[in-house]
Amino acid sequence: MKDGPDIAMIASLLGDPARSNMAMALMAGDELSASTLAQEAGVTPPTATGHLNRLVTSGLLRVRRDGRHRYFRIADGDVADAVESLIAI
């Protein structure tokens, strides 16, 4: 097995239409709530929660809790650059 980053795992995360729509919605730089991201992705809130958890666990997104609500953003500039590179392709 090859050492180094698992680009296939990252590609599969962003290759899912719901998760890619969520990432695109966050590219403006704003934090968005889980319910807003569910709407952007066209999925139910429970489905969005599963997708968002995978994106946070992988390090692509960051989450901030405010009471019962969770707000998400792109993790850092490297992730934003990667998403922008995919847009160009």
Secondary structure, 3 states (H helix, E strand, C coil): CCCCCCHHHHHHHHHCHHHHHHHHHHCCCCCEEHHHHHHHHCCCHHHHHHHHHHHHHCCCEEEEEECCEEEEEECCHHHHHHHHHHHHC
